[in-house]
Amino acid sequence: MKTKVAVIGAGLGGLCMGFHLQKAGIEDFVILERADRVGGTWRENTYPGCACDTPVVLYQFSFAPTLLWSHIFPRAAEVQKYTEQLADDFQLRPHLRLNEAAAQATWDEAAAHWRITTTKGEIIEAEVLVSALGQLNRPLLPDIAGRDSFAGPAFHSAQWNHSLDLAGKRVGVIGSAASAVQLIPEVAKVASHLTVFQRSPNWLLPRLDRPISDEEKALLLTEIHMAMLDREYVYKTVEHLLWKAFEWTPEGRAAYQKRALIHLEDQIADPKLREKLTPNYPIGCKRILFSDDFYPTLERPNVTLETAPISRITSTRVETAAGAKHECDVLVYATGFETTGWHWSVNIEGRNHQSLAAAWHDAPEAYLGIAVSGFPNFFMLYGPNTNLGHNTITFMLERQAEYIVQALTGMEEKQIAAMDPTPEAQALFNENLQQALAKTTWADPACHSWYKRPDGRITQNWSSHTRAYESATKTVNFTDYRLR
């Protein structure tokens, strides 16, 4: 099979790419998806309480507003329904190839196209390859002695066992970050006892979530411009004010740290428990979390917060280095995802059969987080250094898709068969990027997170406002590319 563009992944990124290809009049494309449905991370994560931690007015695409949302912060099932709606409303289903993942993608220099082998054994020849694989899709299990010896049900939060009734069970949740703060309040409602194993506390701000009333929805239907004004207000608030938590300035840190500590003091009466929940690292260093019910849950009589390191897991319990032995019937690993290694499920080989995994062995990097030197006609959505701590990833996805389409139309107009960033352009972009990142809280030596590698190089996050990224990606500078 031959096609102009092959997109890998049918999550929000892949669907956004499909929309922009069609908008540009490019209909010759396929979207390969390993699962039987679209949705990506929202298809995979179905744990109790799962929701988006970005206000829906920002998280939905600017080109696809909808009123299907029940709350200010959309529930996971609603976002999944939204992805299905995108596939339907923009006629993307004819381009989908579900239950068919890309296993191997090799650049053919002579023919100037990608040769993609799917898990069904089919060969697809594509002029352009776009990865929309995302980052947070490879569940990470901790390396704890005896982990596999536990006799009861044990699973990662992203692989929730819905056939298991937790009512009356002694449940241990290992981890206390983004997924954990959402599922813990729900599990505590049904478990006979819940033990939360916390490695390090998180900076937590009020979520201030609430239902969206039918009256509000009706008003927005009649006054669409008001919805757009609301979106712009929320955007500017997080873009300028929340970013202050990540700038390496005393004022930015102090303001948000004070707000987080007030939230903690308002919700936790026990001073010893408050101490356990107070981080000892700069705010913004790790992902800032938002919750209204996590702290109150920890004061329930059937909940224990354990902060001592886990020494080992046996067939029936979790033991700590301090000598505590917590009997558990069920273990839930809310331990996040493999990120900094960028181990994609597809092996991508560029010019001279260089693998992307090998090119990124020391540290993943790309030009604008979108293209990689040595990999012609290969583009990415949500690539290295395009993650955010303060705004919405959907904004970045839209800018990246627009940039890629501009590159494709430019190739057509200029009769370019292949393009990839010059080594010099990519190196200069990343040198400037790392210099800017050095001025953020993530560069603090006391800051350890999935945003950066053990050697301190920050490989995940963008270095500034999203408007700066919009400006950087607004025009394709073909002089920064090797062309043929």
ROMIDREN-551069 format. One record per residue (C-alpha): residue number from 1; x, y, z. Coordinates in steps of 0.02 Angstrom, whole numbers, plus 32768, in hexadecimal, padded with zeros to 4 digits. Example, Ala and Ser with C-alpha at 12.3 -4.5 7.8 and 13.67 -1.06 7.14 Angstrom:
// residues 2
> seq_xx_yy_zz
> 1_8267_7F1F_8186 $
> 2_82AC_7FCB_8165 $
This chain:
// residues 484
> seq_xx_yy_zz
> 1_8000_8000_8000 $
> 2_803B_80B0_7FD9 $
> 3_8004_8150_8030 $
> 4_8040_8202_8041 $
> 5_803D_8209_8100 $
> 6_803D_817F_8183 $
> 7_8010_81B5_8233 $
> 8_8038_8141_82C4 $
> 9_7FBC_814C_8353 $
> 10_7F04_817D_835E $
> 11_7F04_81DB_8402 $
> 12_7EE2_8295_8409 $
> 13_7F83_82B9_83AB $
> 14_7F60_8244_831A $
> 15_7EAE_8282_8309 $
> 16_7EE9_8336_830D $
> 17_7F65_830C_8283 $
> 18_7EDC_82BC_821C $
> 19_7E6E_8355_822C $
> 20_7EF7_83CC_81F3 $
> 21_7F27_835C_8160 $
> 22_7E74_835F_8124 $
> 23_7E66_8419_8141 $
> 24_7EFC_8430_80CD $
> 25_7EAA_83C3_8049 $
> 26_7F1A_832D_8069 $
> 27_7EA9_8293_8067 $
> 28_7F2C_8210_803E $
> 29_7F5C_81D9_80EE $
> 30_7F46_814A_8168 $
> 31_7F45_8147_8226 $
> 32_7F8B_80A7_8270 $
> 33_7F4A_8078_831C $
> 34_7F7B_7FDE_837F $
> 35_7ED8_7FD9_83E2 $
> 36_7E25_7FBB_83AA $
> 37_7DEF_806E_83CF $
> 38_7E31_811F_83C5 $
> 39_7E58_817D_8465 $
> 40_7F0B_815B_8496 $
> 41_7F2B_817B_854E $
> 42_7E71_819C_856C $
> 43_7E48_80F0_8528 $
> 44_7ECA_809F_8597 $
> 45_7EB0_80FA_863C $
> 46_7E08_80CB_8687 $
> 47_7E31_80C5_8741 $
> 48_7DB0_8108_87BD $
> 49_7DB1_81C6_87C3 $
> 50_7E17_81D7_8723 $
> 51_7E05_8286_86DD $
> 52_7E66_830B_8680 $
> 53_7EC1_8387_86EF $
> 54_7EB1_8413_866F $
> 55_7E0E_8477_8664 $
> 56_7DA8_8436_85D3 $
> 57_7D98_84E1_8585 $
> 58_7E52_84D3_8560 $
> 59_7E65_8418_8548 $
> 60_7DE9_8406_84BA $
> 61_7E2F_8437_8410 $
> 62_7E0D_84E8_83D6 $
> 63_7DC5_84A2_8334 $
> 64_7D50_8429_838C $
> 65_7CF4_8478_8421 $
> 66_7C66_8411_8469 $
> 67_7BED_8417_84FB $
> 68_7BF4_835F_8529 $
> 69_7C55_8385_85C9 $
> 70_7C06_836D_8674 $
> 71_7C8C_83C6_86DB $
> 72_7D0D_8450_86CC $
> 73_7D92_83C6_86CD $
> 74_7D59_8340_8653 $
> 75_7D46_828B_8689 $
> 76_7DAC_8208_862D $
> 77_7D15_81B4_85DF $
> 78_7CDE_825C_859B $
> 79_7D87_827E_854B $
> 80_7D83_81D0_84FF $
> 81_7CD6_81F7_84B9 $
> 82_7D1D_829A_8476 $
> 83_7DA4_823D_8415 $
> 84_7D1E_81CD_83C9 $
> 85_7CBC_826A_839C $
> 86_7D55_82B4_8347 $
> 87_7D69_8217_82DD $
> 88_7CB1_8220_82AB $
> 89_7C99_82DC_8294 $
> 90_7D33_82F3_8227 $
> 91_7D1C_8253_81C1 $
> 92_7DBF_8208_81FD $
> 93_7D82_8155_820D $
> 94_7DA3_8128_8156 $
> 95_7E5A_8153_8177 $
> 96_7E66_80E9_8216 $
> 97_7EB8_803E_8218 $
> 98_7E8B_7FFB_82C3 $
> 99_7EDC_7F62_8313 $
> 100_7F74_7F82_82A5 $
> 101_8010_7FCD_82EF $
> 102_80AE_8003_8298 $
> 103_8139_7F8B_82C8 $
> 104_81C6_7FCA_825A $
> 105_81E0_8068_81F3 $
> 106_8279_8077_8182 $
> 107_82A9_810A_8115 $
> 108_82D0_80DF_8060 $
> 109_834B_8164_8028 $
> 110_8345_8137_7F6F $
> 111_8287_8135_7F64 $
> 112_8272_81C4_7FE1 $
> 113_81EA_816F_8044 $
> 114_81CC_8110_80E5 $
> 115_81B2_8054_80E1 $
> 116_8142_8026_8173 $
> 117_8123_7F74_81AB $
> 118_8086_7F5D_8212 $
> 119_8061_7ED9_8294 $
> 120_7FF0_7E86_8213 $
> 121_8085_7E72_81A0 $
> 122_804D_7EF2_8121 $
> 123_80C8_7F68_80CF $
> 124_8096_801E_80C0 $
> 125_80FD_8097_8058 $
> 126_80E4_8149_8094 $
> 127_8135_81EA_8059 $
> 128_8126_8231_8109 $
> 129_8123_81DF_81B4 $
> 130_80D3_8236_824A $
> 131_80E3_81F0_82F9 $
> 132_8050_8215_836D $
> 133_8082_8193_83EE $
> 134_8086_820A_8482 $
> 135_80ED_81F1_851E $
> 136_8085_81B3_85B1 $
> 137_8053_810A_856C $
> 138_80D0_808C_85B1 $
> 139_80A1_805D_8664 $
> 140_8136_8059_86D9 $
> 141_813E_7FDB_8766 $
> 142_81B8_7FFD_87F5 $
> 143_824D_7F8D_8814 $
> 144_821C_7F4E_88C1 $
> 145_825F_7EAD_890A $
> 146_81DA_7E25_890A $
> 147_8161_7E85_889B $
> 148_8133_7DEB_8837 $
> 149_8117_7D82_88D3 $
> 150_8078_7DDC_8907 $
> 151_7FEC_7D5B_8905 $
> 152_7F57_7DD0_88F2 $
> 153_7F20_7E3A_885F $
> 154_7FA2_7EBC_882F $
> 155_7F99_7F34_879B $
> 156_7FCF_7FDE_875A $
> 157_7F53_806C_8761 $
> 158_7F56_8076_86A3 $
> 159_7F23_7FBE_869A $
> 160_7E93_7FC5_8714 $
> 161_7E40_7F1F_873F $
> 162_7D88_7F4C_8732 $
> 163_7D52_7E99_8757 $
> 164_7D96_7EA9_8808 $
> 165_7D24_7EE9_8890 $
> 166_7D8A_7F4B_890F $
> 167_7CFD_7F52_898E $
> 168_7D3B_7F12_8A37 $
> 169_7DEC_7EF8_89F6 $
> 170_7E8F_7F33_8A43 $
> 171_7EDA_7F97_89B5 $
> 172_7F8A_7FD9_89A4 $
> 173_7FAA_8065_8929 $
> 174_8062_807A_8900 $
> 175_807D_812B_88C1 $
> 176_802F_81D2_88EA $
> 177_803F_823F_884F $
> 178_7FC9_8271_87C2 $
> 179_7F65_81D0_87AB $
> 180_7F6C_81A6_8863 $
> 181_7F1D_8247_88A0 $
> 182_7E89_8223_8830 $
> 183_7E6D_816B_8856 $
> 184_7E95_816B_8910 $
> 185_7DF8_81CB_8945 $
> 186_7D8C_8152_88E1 $
> 187_7DE1_80B4_8922 $
> 188_7DD6_80F2_89D6 $
> 189_7D18_80FA_89C7 $
> 190_7D09_803D_89AF $
> 191_7DA6_7FEC_89F7 $
> 192_7DA3_7FAB_8AA9 $
> 193_7E4E_7FF9_8ABB $
> 194_7EBF_8058_8A45 $
> 195_7F7A_806E_8A5D $
> 196_7FCC_80F4_89F3 $
> 197_8086_80DB_89D9 $
> 198_80D1_8185_89B4 $
> 199_8184_8198_897A $
> 200_817F_8256_8978 $
> 201_80F2_82D3_8992 $
> 202_80AF_8342_8908 $
> 203_8089_83FA_88FE $
> 204_7FCD_83FE_88F4 $
> 205_7F5A_848F_88C5 $
> 206_7E9C_849A_88D0 $
> 207_7E44_8454_8839 $
> 208_7DA3_84B5_8851 $
> 209_7D45_843C_87E2 $
> 210_7C89_8446_87D1 $
> 211_7BFD_8408_8760 $
> 212_7BCF_846C_86C5 $
> 213_7B16_8491_86D1 $
> 214_7A99_847B_8643 $
> 215_7A76_8535_864E $
> 216_7B2E_855C_862E $
> 217_7B30_84E8_8598 $
> 218_7A92_8538_8552 $
> 219_7ADF_85E4_8568 $
> 220_7B7D_85B1_850D $
> 221_7B15_856C_847E $
> 222_7AC5_8616_8465 $
> 223_7B60_867E_848B $
> 224_7BF1_8620_843D $
> 225_7C64_86B7_8448 $
> 226_7C54_86AE_8506 $
> 227_7C9C_85FE_8504 $
> 228_7D2F_863E_849E $
> 229_7D4A_86CD_8518 $
> 230_7D49_8651_85A8 $
> 231_7DC9_85E6_854E $
> 232_7E39_867D_8532 $
> 233_7E2A_86B2_85E8 $
> 234_7E5A_8606_862A $
> 235_7EE5_85F9_85A9 $
> 236_7F33_869F_85DC $
> 237_7F24_8673_8694 $
> 238_7F86_85D0_8687 $
> 239_7FF9_8613_85FF $
> 240_8038_86A7_8664 $
> 241_800F_868A_871B $
> 242_8028_85CF_872F $
> 243_80CA_85DA_86CB $
> 244_8110_8640_875B $
> 245_811C_859E_87BE $
> 246_819C_855E_8742 $
> 247_8203_85FA_8727 $
> 248_829A_85F8_8799 $
> 249_8265_8693_87F9 $
> 250_8247_86A8_88B4 $
> 251_81A2_8701_8892 $
> 252_815B_8675_8827 $
> 253_818B_85EC_889F $
> 254_8151_864B_8939 $
> 255_80A4_8673_88F6 $
> 256_8077_85C2_88C2 $
> 257_80CE_856E_8954 $
> 258_806A_85DA_89CC $
> 259_7FC9_85AF_8973 $
> 260_7FF1_84F5_8979 $
> 261_801D_84FC_8A33 $
> 262_7F7C_8557_8A5A $
> 263_7F1C_84CF_89FE $
> 264_7F77_844A_8A63 $
> 265_7F56_84A3_8B08 $
> 266_7E9F_84BF_8ADE $
> 267_7E82_8407_8ABB $
> 268_7EF6_83AB_8B33 $
> 269_7EE0_83CD_8BEC $
> 270_7F63_8352_8C2D $
> 271_800E_83AC_8C31 $
> 272_806E_8306_8C25 $
> 273_800C_82D5_8B8A $
> 274_8027_8382_8B41 $
> 275_80E1_836E_8B5A $
> 276_80DF_82CA_8AF9 $
> 277_8082_8320_8A6B $
> 278_80F5_83B8_8A5F $
> 279_8173_83AA_89D0 $
> 280_822A_83D3_89ED $
> 281_824B_8405_8939 $
> 282_8220_84A4_88D6 $
> 283_816D_84B6_889A $
> 284_8162_8495_87DF $
> 285_81F6_841F_87E6 $
> 286_817F_838E_87CE $
> 287_80D2_8390_8784 $
> 288_805F_83FF_87EB $
> 289_7FC2_83A0_8818 $
> 290_7F11_83DF_882F $
> 291_7E94_838E_88A4 $
> 292_7E08_83BD_891B $
> 293_7DEF_8311_896B $
> 294_7E9A_82BE_8978 $
> 295_7ECF_830E_8A1C $
> 296_7E27_82EF_8A75 $
> 297_7E31_8239_8A3F $
> 298_7ED4_8222_8A9F $
> 299_7E7B_8252_8B40 $
> 300_7DF9_81C9_8B2F $
> 301_7E02_8145_8BB9 $
> 302_7E19_80B9_8B38 $
> 303_7EAF_810B_8AE3 $
> 304_7F67_8104_8B14 $
> 305_7FF1_816C_8AC5 $
> 306_8096_810E_8AC7 $
> 307_8130_8176_8A9E $
> 308_81BC_80FE_8ACC $
> 309_8212_80AE_8A35 $
> 310_81D1_8003_8A00 $
> 311_8252_7F7C_8A23 $
> 312_81F7_7EE8_89D8 $
> 313_8152_7E9B_89A6 $
> 314_811F_7DEF_89E1 $
> 315_808C_7D81_89AF $
> 316_8017_7DDD_8A26 $
> 317_8062_7E83_8A59 $
> 318_80D1_7F18_8A37 $
> 319_8162_7F32_8AAF $
> 320_81C0_7FD4_8ACB $
> 321_8273_7FFD_8AFA $
> 322_8231_803C_8BA1 $
> 323_81EE_7F8F_8BCB $
> 324_8134_7FAB_8BA9 $
> 325_80D3_7F1B_8B5D $
> 326_8035_7F48_8AFF $
> 327_7FC2_7EB7_8AD5 $
> 328_7F6F_7ECE_8A2C $
> 329_7EF1_7E6E_89C4 $
> 330_7F0C_7ED8_8928 $
> 331_7F9D_7F43_88E8 $
> 332_7F88_7FD4_8870 $
> 333_8024_801E_8820 $
> 334_8006_80D8_87FF $
> 335_80BC_80E9_87CD $
> 336_80B0_8148_872B $
> 337_80FC_8125_8683 $
> 338_81A3_810A_862E $
> 339_81CD_81B2_85E1 $
> 340_8281_81EE_85D0 $
> 341_82B9_8151_8573 $
> 342_823F_8170_84E4 $
> 343_8230_80B6_84BE $
> 344_81AD_80B7_8437 $
> 345_8156_8018_83FF $
> 346_818E_8035_834B $
> 347_8243_802A_8313 $
> 348_8268_80C1_82A6 $
> 349_8301_80BE_8235 $
> 350_8335_815A_81D8 $
> 351_83C1_8181_815E $
> 352_8449_80FA_8157 $
> 353_83D9_808A_81C3 $
> 354_83FD_80EF_825F $
> 355_8379_80C5_82E1 $
> 356_8321_8150_833E $
> 357_833C_80F0_83E0 $
> 358_83F9_80F3_83C2 $
> 359_83F6_81AB_8392 $
> 360_839C_81D0_8434 $
> 361_8404_815B_84A0 $
> 362_8459_81E6_8501 $
> 363_83C9_8262_84FE $
> 364_8334_8277_848A $
> 365_8332_831A_842B $
> 366_82DD_8361_8393 $
> 367_82CD_8401_832F $
> 368_8236_845E_8377 $
> 369_8207_83B8_83C8 $
> 370_81C2_8388_831C $
> 371_824C_834D_82A6 $
> 372_82F0_82F0_82BB $
> 373_8391_8302_8258 $
> 374_83B7_8264_81F6 $
> 375_8300_8232_81EB $
> 376_82BA_8280_814C $
> 377_81FE_829E_813B $
> 378_81E5_8269_81F0 $
> 379_8182_82D7_8265 $
> 380_8142_82C7_8317 $
> 381_80B6_8303_8383 $
> 382_80DF_8314_843D $
> 383_8197_82F7_841C $
> 384_822C_8320_848C $
> 385_821F_83C3_84EE $
> 386_816A_83E7_84C0 $
> 387_811A_83B0_8564 $
> 388_80CF_8437_85D3 $
> 389_80BD_8455_868C $
> 390_8049_84EA_8683 $
> 391_7FD5_84E2_85EC $
> 392_7F7F_8465_857A $
> 393_7FD7_83E8_8508 $
> 394_7F4A_83F8_8489 $
> 395_7F88_84A9_8462 $
> 396_8033_8460_8439 $
> 397_7FE8_83D4_83D0 $
> 398_7F88_8451_8366 $
> 399_8023_84BA_8347 $
> 400_8089_841F_8319 $
> 401_8004_83DD_82A1 $
> 402_7FF9_8488_824E $
> 403_80B6_848D_823B $
> 404_80BD_83DE_81EE $
> 405_8034_8407_8171 $
> 406_8090_84A7_8142 $
> 407_812D_843F_8124 $
> 408_80CD_83C5_80B6 $
> 409_807C_844C_804D $
> 410_8125_84A3_803D $
> 411_8174_8401_8001 $
> 412_80EE_83F3_7F7D $
> 413_8102_84A6_7F42 $
> 414_81C1_84A1_7F40 $
> 415_81C7_83F0_7EF9 $
> 416_822A_83B0_7F8E $
> 417_8234_82F3_7F9B $
> 418_8282_82EB_8047 $
> 419_82AE_835E_80D7 $
> 420_82FC_834D_8182 $
> 421_834B_83CD_81F9 $
> 422_8402_83F2_81E0 $
> 423_846E_83B8_8272 $
> 424_84A0_846D_828E $
> 425_83ED_84AD_8297 $
> 426_83BA_8423_830E $
> 427_8452_843D_837C $
> 428_8438_84FA_8384 $
> 429_8380_84E8_83AE $
> 430_83A6_8471_843D $
> 431_8438_84D8_847D $
> 432_83C7_856F_848C $
> 433_833C_8505_84D5 $
> 434_83AA_84BC_855E $
> 435_83ED_856A_8589 $
> 436_833A_85A6_85A1 $
> 437_830C_850B_8605 $
> 438_83A1_852C_8677 $
> 439_8341_85C3_86B8 $
> 440_82A9_855B_86ED $
> 441_8286_8501_878E $
> 442_82A1_8459_8737 $
> 443_835B_847F_872D $
> 444_836A_8490_87EA $
> 445_83E4_8408_8827 $
> 446_8365_83DC_88AE $
> 447_82E4_83B8_8828 $
> 448_82D2_8301_87F6 $
> 449_8243_82D2_8784 $
> 450_8214_8278_86E4 $
> 451_822E_831C_8689 $
> 452_82EA_8301_8683 $
> 453_836D_827A_8677 $
> 454_83E3_8246_8705 $
> 455_846C_82B2_86B8 $
> 456_83FD_834B_86CD $
> 457_83CF_8367_8616 $
> 458_8318_839A_8608 $
> 459_82CE_8336_8579 $
> 460_8214_8346_8595 $
> 461_81DF_83F9_85AE $
> 462_81CF_8495_8546 $
> 463_8231_8527_858D $
> 464_81B6_85B6_8588 $
> 465_8105_85F1_8562 $
> 466_80A0_8592_84E0 $
> 467_8092_8633_847B $
> 468_814F_8629_8467 $
> 469_813B_857A_8420 $
> 470_80B1_85B8_83AD $
> 471_8127_863F_836D $
> 472_81B6_85C2_8355 $
> 473_8149_854C_82EF $
> 474_80E3_85CC_828F $
> 475_814E_85C4_81F3 $
> 476_81B4_8534_81AD $
> 477_8264_8573_8191 $
> 478_829C_8504_8103 $
> 479_834E_8548_8111 $
> 480_835B_84E4_81B3 $
> 481_833D_8444_8152 $
> 482_83A1_83D7_80DC $
> 483_8339_83CF_803D $
> 484_833B_835E_7FA5 $
